[in-house]
Each structure stands twice: as structure tokens, then as C-alpha cells.
Amino acid sequence: MRKAFICPSKYVQGEDELLNLGYFVKTFGKKALLIADPFAYNLVKDKLDATAAKYGVEFYPCGDMFKGECSRNVVKTLQNFAKENKCACTIGLGGGKAIDTAKCVAQGSNLIICPTIAATDAPTSHSAVLYTDDHHFDDYAYFRQNPSVVLIDTKVIANAPARFLISGMGDALSTYFEARANERSFSNVNAGLPCGANRAKGTLLGYGTMAAMSLATLCYQTLLSDGAKAVAACENKVVTPALEKIIETNILLSGLGFESGGLAAAHAIHDGLTLLPSHTKYFHGEMVAFGTICQLVLENAPEEELYEVLDFCLAVGLPVCLKDIGTDSIDDDMLKAIAEKTCIPEESVHNMPFPVTVDMVAAAIKTADKIGYDYKYGE
């Protein structure tokens, strides 16, 4: 039986770790393309200047070439800029769009990822999402390898709004339950996509490893033990052991767990919920948290487990019902449309260890909403 484990070459996390960025750049050469939005760049400019001087490297900021969207035209422009300036590596610094753009520019080679928030588990992965220049979804991109280095400055993460950290915990919350579903269904887990979609992309197929399942389990356990303490630290903009654990959980444990353990219903339901008009006001991880509750209802998880997840969400401030993601009521037509989008052939809902239908998903969403609403708002 072929098994697959997918991971970055190096993961480094610590306070003021951006001061060591120049060391990693120098392993590739002297010059680095730096992809970052102006806010993220200015936030850490002093550290960038210091590390450049210390290690004798040069950063080539992308300037106006990156305006916050990961599109084919932006990627091509930046690739040409890097080539003209003989950049030896690419750095993605900031949030998801800057990171995805860097992945697409680097095409799987000589890539350093420096997140300034811990809002998702994407930094460690070998995939990205492309959009059109006018901000519409274009396609998924997959690369021959994961980032060469993922470098986390915990002081920078601690100074970001706590909502980003909480969203990252929502994304991480699904990791164990989705990996467990893939393990039970013997699904191919590379990139977390169903078998057919993997073949269509031409990527290597493999089943999950014991290592991936162990990391996914640790991911969930750490959320329960340290999540609320980490939120308190982030709200006070200080680095504590709990915050350090949750940063690692949100980015590394969840990143390795989802990519090597697989996605299932929680993320598919998230994708369906993007049909809600209110979804643009909420982060990916916030929507995934409710999707996780829906998955537990869909698979008829033990009541004790379901309420453990609900208690965690309430403790850290994650959504537990549709009201928490801006939807006070949902009619049957919208519910059916969400369930249909969840169940399209290429979606990860089909990694569940049983056949899933549109009616089953609609029923799970409606039931999860009722349970979550009553638990949070009921008298």
C-alpha cells in the first residue's frame, strides 16, 4: 500500500525570528524577491533591514506589482521582475494572498514563507489559489514541492488582531476529524482532494500515514488544552507558552495534518456555505468551524464529542450556528443550493467513510444549526 506524507523542508518558529531571515536567504544566494502587501512590509521593515545588513543579502520588494490579489498576470509580472534582478529565492510575507502569490511565482523552488498572522494552515502546503484580476476564483495550483522554509516570528503573530488566531483555530479544529474520516474511508489524501481530482491534476496518490494521524490528533488535543489561554495572550499582545503552542498548532500541525491526512466534509461544507451572502464578512477558519460541527452531525459522532467541540468553540469565540456567520434564517432553496455545492463530484465530502447525498448534507446543516443555536442562545 502506497502512503504519502507531504511537508516543507524546514519549519522555524520563535520570537524575533525574522531577524534570521537573511540566513535562510543566503542559503540560496544574495538576492531575494519579497512579495508582501504594503501594510505587512511596513510592519516588519526594521527587522528586514536589520537581517539584510547582518547577513549581507538584498531584498527586492514587489512594490505596486502586487496589489493584494494572486492572479496569473501578477504572477507573470513578478516572475519577470525576479528574473531581471537575478533573485535567487522568493519570499512570501504577510497573509494568504501574498503567500499564495509567492508560491505561484516560485513554482516549488527556493521558497521562503513568512506569515504575519496564524489564520490558516496554508503556509506549509504545496498548493495555492489563483484569482482573476477582478477578484473572482480562477483555479487551484499545485507545485512539485512544499516551501523550502516556513519562518514564523511569534512576536509578529502576537501583535496581530486575536480574531486571526481564532480563525486559525477554526481551521485547525477540522484537521483531526477530517483526517479520521480519510483514515476510515481509505481515501487518497495528497492535497486533500478526492481521488479523481488528484488524478486530474496529475499529483501522486497515497493513503495517510501514522505520522499524519498522530499530528492531527495532537492538533486537536492542543487546541483543547491551550486555545483559550492563547487567545488571552494574543489579546494582550504577549508571547506565552500557550500562544507558541497554538501558533504551531494552527500552522504546522494543522498544515501537515490536512495535507497528509486529508480533507472531508468540514471543508466541503465550508465551500457550500460560501453561497451565503454574509460569507464575505467571515474568515475561512470561522466558516470551517461550523462546517466541523456539521460533519460531526453528518457522521453521527458521539454526543460527548459533539459537545466537547461546541464547548471549545464557545470558549475561544468560534461560530457554532448560522447566526454566528451572519445568517439568522435559511430557506429550503438556499439550503439545497449549499448542499448541492458541497456535494459536487470533486469535493472532499466524498472522502467520508460512507456515501454522502445532498439530502444528508442539508439535514446535517439544519440539525447542526439547531443544536449550536440552542446550546449558545437557548434559555
C-alpha positions in Angstrom: 0.0 0.0 0.0 1.4 3.4 -1.0 1.3 6.1 1.7 2.2 9.7 1.3 3.5 12.4 3.8 3.8 15.9 2.5 5.7 18.7 4.3 8.0 21.7 4.0 11.8 21.2 4.2 12.2 23.5 7.3 9.9 25.0 9.9 11.4 27.5 12.3 9.4 29.4 14.9 10.4 31.9 17.6 10.4 35.4 18.9 12.0 37.9 16.5 12.8 35.1 14.2 12.5 37.5 11.2 15.9 38.8 12.2 17.3 35.4 10.9 15.5 35.6 7.6 18.8 36.7 5.9 20.4 33.5 7.0 17.9 31.4 5.0 18.1 33.7 2.0 21.8 33.3 1.9 21.5 29.5 1.6 20.1 30.2 -1.9 22.0 33.3 -2.9 22.3 37.0 -2.2 19.1 38.4 -3.7 15.5 37.7 -2.8 12.2 38.7 -4.3 10.0 39.9 -1.5 6.2 39.6 -2.0 4.3 41.5 0.6 1.4 44.0 0.8 2.5 47.5 2.0 1.0 47.0 5.5 2.9 43.8 6.2 6.1 45.2 4.7 6.0 48.3 6.8 5.1 46.3 9.9 8.4 44.5 9.8 10.6 46.8 7.8 13.0 47.4 10.6 13.6 43.7 11.1 14.0 43.2 7.3 16.6 46.0 7.2 18.4 44.5 10.2 18.6 41.0 8.8 19.7 42.2 5.4 22.6 44.1 6.9 23.6 41.3 9.2 23.7 38.6 6.6 24.7 40.7 3.5 21.6 40.0 1.4 19.3 42.1 -0.7 15.5 42.2 -0.7 13.7 43.3 -3.9 10.2 44.4 -2.7 7.4 43.8 -5.2 6.0 47.4 -4.7 2.9 48.1 -6.8 3.3 44.9 -8.8 1.4 43.0 -6.0 -1.8 44.8 -5.1 -3.3 42.1 -2.9 -4.5 39.6 -5.5 -3.0 36.3 -6.6 -3.7 36.4 -10.3 -1.9 34.9 -13.4 -0.9 38.4 -14.6 0.6 39.4 -11.3 2.5 36.1 -11.1 3.9 36.6 -14.6 5.0 40.2 -13.9 6.7 39.2 -10.6 8.4 36.2 -12.3 9.9 38.5 -14.9 10.9 41.0 -12.2 12.7 38.3 -10.3 14.5 37.1 -13.4 15.6 40.6 -14.4 17.0 41.2 -11.0 18.6 37.7 -10.7 16.7 36.8 -7.5 17.9 33.5 -6.0 14.7 32.9 -4.0 11.2 34.1 -3.4 9.8 35.3 0.0 6.0 35.4 0.7 5.4 37.7 3.7 2.0 38.5 5.1 -1.4 36.9 4.8 -2.8 34.3 2.4 -2.8 36.2 -0.8 0.9 37.2 -0.5 1.8 33.6 0.4 -0.2 32.1 -2.5 1.4 34.6 -4.9 4.9 33.7 -3.7 4.1 30.0 -4.2 2.9 30.6 -7.7 6.0 32.8 -8.6 8.4 30.3 -7.1 6.7 27.2 -8.7 8.0 25.0 -5.9 11.7 26.1 -5.9 13.6 28.2 -3.4 10.6 29.5 -1.5 10.5 31.1 2.0 7.1 31.7 3.6 6.9 34.2 6.5 3.3 34.5 7.8 2.4 37.6 9.8 -0.9 36.0 11.0 -1.8 32.5 12.1 -5.2 32.5 10.5 -4.9 29.3 8.4 -2.8 26.2 7.9 -1.8 27.2 4.3 1.8 28.4 4.8 3.2 24.8 4.9 1.3 23.4 1.9 2.3 22.9 -1.7 -0.9 24.4 -3.1 -2.3 27.9 -3.8 -5.5 29.5 -5.1 -5.5 31.7 -8.2 -8.0 34.5 -8.8 -8.7 36.8 -11.7 -7.5 40.4 -11.6 -11.1 41.4 -10.7 -11.1 39.1 -7.7 -13.0 36.0 -8.9 -11.9 32.5 -8.3 -9.7 31.1 -11.2 -8.1 27.8 -10.3 -6.1 25.8 -7.8 -2.3 25.5 -8.4 -0.1 22.6 -7.1 3.6 22.6 -7.1 6.3 19.9 -7.1 7.3 20.5 -3.5 6.3 22.4 -0.4 8.1 25.6 0.8 11.8 25.3 1.4 11.4 27.3 4.7 8.5 28.4 6.8 9.7 31.1 9.2 7.4 32.2 12.0 8.1 35.3 14.1 5.9 34.8 17.2 6.1 38.4 18.2 4.6 39.5 14.9 1.8 36.9 15.3 1.1 38.1 18.9 0.6 41.7 17.7 -1.9 40.8 15.1 -5.7 41.0 16.0 -6.7 38.0 18.0 -9.5 37.2 15.5 -6.9 35.9 13.1 -5.6 33.5 15.7 -9.1 32.3 16.5 -9.9 31.8 12.8 -6.7 29.7 12.6 -8.0 27.5 15.4 -11.3 27.1 13.5 -9.3 25.8 10.5 -7.2 23.6 12.7 -10.3 22.3 14.5 -11.3 20.3 11.5 -8.0 18.6 11.0 -8.4 15.7 13.3 -12.0 14.9 12.3 -11.3 15.1 8.6 -8.1 13.0 8.9 -10.0 10.4 10.9 -12.7 10.3 8.1 -10.0 9.7 5.5 -8.3 7.0 7.5 -11.7 5.2 7.9 -12.5 5.5 4.2 -9.0 4.7 2.9 -9.1 7.9 0.8 -6.1 9.2 -1.1 -5.0 12.2 0.8 -2.4 14.0 -1.3 -3.5 17.7 -1.3 -6.7 16.6 0.5 -8.6 16.1 -2.7 -10.7 13.2 -3.8 -9.1 10.6 -5.9 -10.5 11.7 -9.3 -9.4 15.3 -8.7 -5.9 14.2 -7.8 -5.6 12.2 -11.0 -6.9 15.1 -13.0 -4.1 17.3 -11.5 -1.5 14.6 -12.1 -0.4 14.5 -8.5 1.0 11.5 -6.6 -1.7 9.5 -4.8 -1.2 7.9 -1.4 -3.0 6.9 1.7 -2.5 8.7 5.0 0.4 7.7 7.3 0.5 7.1 11.0 2.6 10.2 11.4 -0.2 12.3 9.8 -2.9 10.9 12.0 -0.7 11.4 15.1 -0.1 15.0 14.2 -3.8 15.6 13.5 -4.6 14.1 16.9 -2.1 16.3 18.7 -3.5 19.3 16.8 -7.0 18.7 18.4 -5.6 17.9 21.8 -3.5 21.1 21.9 -6.5 23.3 20.8 -8.5 22.0 23.7 -5.6 22.4 26.3 -4.2 25.7 25.2 -6.7 27.5 22.9 -8.4 29.8 25.4 -5.0 30.7 27.1 -3.5 31.6 23.7 -6.4 33.9 22.8 -5.9 35.8 26.1 -2.2 36.1 25.4 -2.9 37.4 21.8 -5.4 39.9 23.1 -2.7 41.3 25.4 -0.1 41.1 22.6 2.3 39.0 24.5 4.1 35.7 23.7 3.4 32.9 26.2 4.0 29.1 26.0 0.3 28.6 25.2 0.4 31.1 22.3 3.6 29.4 21.0 1.8 26.1 21.1 -1.3 27.4 19.2 0.8 29.1 16.6 2.5 25.8 15.9 -0.9 24.0 16.0 -2.6 26.4 13.6 0.2 26.4 11.1 2.4 23.3 11.4 0.2 20.6 13.0 -2.9 21.6 11.1 -0.9 22.2 7.8 0.7 18.7 7.9 -2.4 17.1 9.2 -4.7 18.4 6.4 -2.3 17.9 3.6 -1.1 14.4 4.7 -4.3 13.4 6.5 -6.8 14.7 4.0 -9.9 16.9 4.0 -13.5 15.7 4.3 -17.0 17.1 5.0 -16.0 20.1 7.1 -14.1 21.9 4.3 -16.6 20.9 1.7 -19.5 22.3 3.7 -17.4 25.5 4.1 -17.3 25.7 0.3 -21.0 25.3 0.1 -21.6 28.0 2.8 -19.8 30.5 0.6 -23.1 30.8 -1.2 -24.4 32.7 1.8 -24.4 36.5 1.1 -22.9 37.0 4.6 -19.8 34.8 4.0 -17.5 37.6 2.8 -17.6 39.1 6.3 -16.2 36.0 7.9 -12.8 34.3 7.8 -12.1 30.9 6.3 -11.5 29.3 9.7 -14.7 30.7 11.2 -16.7 29.1 8.5 -14.8 25.8 8.8 -15.5 25.6 12.5 -19.2 25.5 11.8 -18.5 23.0 9.0 -16.8 20.8 11.5 -19.9 20.7 13.7 -21.9 19.8 10.6 -19.5 17.0 9.8 -19.9 15.6 13.3 -23.7 15.6 12.9 -23.4 14.1 9.4 -21.4 11.1 10.8 -23.5 10.9 14.0 -20.5 11.4 16.2 -20.9 10.6 19.9 -22.8 13.3 21.8 -19.9 13.7 24.2 -17.5 14.5 21.3 -20.0 16.9 19.7 -20.5 18.9 22.9 -16.7 18.9 23.5 -16.3 20.7 20.2 -19.2 23.1 21.0 -17.6 24.0 24.3 -14.3 24.7 22.7 -15.8 26.9 20.1 -17.7 28.9 22.7 -14.6 29.2 24.9 -12.4 30.8 22.1 -15.1 32.6 20.2 -15.8 30.5 17.1 -19.2 30.1 15.4 -21.5 27.3 16.4 -24.5 28.1 14.3 -25.6 30.0 11.2 -26.4 33.1 13.3 -22.7 33.3 14.2 -21.8 33.6 10.5 -24.4 36.3 9.8 -27.4 34.2 8.8 -30.5 34.3 11.1 -32.6 32.1 8.8 -32.1 30.0 5.8 -34.8 28.9 3.4 -35.1 25.5 1.8 -33.9 26.7 -1.6 -30.7 28.2 -0.2 -30.1 25.1 2.0 -30.4 22.8 -1.0 -28.0 25.0 -3.1 -25.4 24.9 -0.3 -25.8 21.1 0.0 -25.5 20.7 -3.8 -22.3 22.8 -3.9 -20.9 20.7 -1.0 -21.6 17.5 -3.0 -20.2 18.3 -6.4 -18.1 15.3 -7.6 -14.7 16.9 -6.9 -15.5 18.0 -3.4 -13.8 16.4 -0.3 -17.1 15.4 1.2 -16.8 12.2 -0.7 -13.8 11.3 1.5 -16.3 10.5 4.2 -16.4 6.7 5.1 -19.9 6.4 3.7 -21.8 7.7 0.6 -23.0 11.3 1.1 -26.0 12.7 -0.6 -27.4 16.3 -0.9 -30.3 15.5 1.4 -27.9 14.2 4.1 -25.8 17.3 4.0 -28.9 19.6 4.1 -30.2 17.7 7.1 -26.8 17.9 8.8 -26.5 21.6 8.4 -30.0 22.2 9.6 -29.5 20.0 12.6 -26.1 21.4 13.5 -27.5 24.9 13.3 -30.4 24.0 15.7 -28.0 22.2 18.2 -25.5 25.0 18.1 -28.1 27.8 18.4 -29.9 26.2 21.3 -26.6 25.5 23.1 -25.4 29.1 22.8 -28.6 31.1 22.8 -31.2 28.9 24.3 -32.6 29.6 27.7 
